[in-house]
């Protein structure tokens, strides 16, 4: 046994992460507001807790995987801080705004706890398969304590810097991804209008300077490049609603530090329009349907 970990938030992502902690020898105490999520965690070998405080009490570390900043701040402030034993390590793996991440981390530090913000790259399949990438913000000491726990749930664990920089890395990365996906979609759509076969354009651009991950690892056209959600009618993958959430976090953060992000702003407006047309649950590469 490698210690006792409480995990709060056992949804699409947290459920798979909890199962991987169990597989790697941790005693996992699980809490979620959803009974169904708790039953799944129990089936994966976790011990069901009656509340967040009950899960935290006696644990060496606490992992949270919650929807947004308001949930993270409420769970730590209202329950976790008071229930945790001295020396407990906190790892928030949710994607939340940088300001809340820093505020919660400062509150934890003020009470003598180590905390990292450790958002992930990789979706539900990577959470289930234990192949997430973690971008970690926090002190050197907190990072070293967090590393083995995160390694049990992922394939890469990278120290981004001080508190909040994990969230900063995550939203800058996803802002880049949103913009390159839209640029790739509009290039494919225009190439077709100019008389190019999509496969031919892929063959050319994938070995030319327009190449990107959005093109060669996640091609938005069915039947072109490797298998992607485009081959499955844009089901599964990374939902438009989640991309829009991350773009909003990115443009808010940009405003707070007076960074000029015209491409990020454009990506947010386009994903907002696509989500508002009822497409929020489709994979984010489906935005090619709106372009052209
Ligand atoms: P989800 O909605 O499936 O899961 C969130 C869980 O938190 C739910 O089960 C909910 O019941 C629980 N919850 C909410 N408030 C709670 C509280 N106060 N106490 C206990 N449990 C509570 O969301 P998800 O897809 O698992 O995403 C979790 C986080 O990971 C989000 O911040 C998201 O942006 C991020 N993320 C998601 C993906 C993805 O592909 N789904 C990829 C990368 C990052």
Boltz pocket constraint, residues with backbone or C-beta under 6 A from the ligand:
constraints:
  - pocket:
      binder: B
      contacts: [[A, 8], [A, 9], [A, 10], [A, 11], [A, 12], [A, 13], [A, 14], [A, 31], [A, 32], [A, 33], [A, 34], [A, 37], [A, 52], [A, 65], [A, 66], [A, 67], [A, 68], [A, 71], [A, 75], [A, 93], [A, 94], [A, 95], [A, 96], [A, 120], [A, 121], [A, 122], [A, 123], [A, 124], [A, 237], [A, 238], [A, 239], [A, 242], [A, 245]]
      max_distance: 6.0
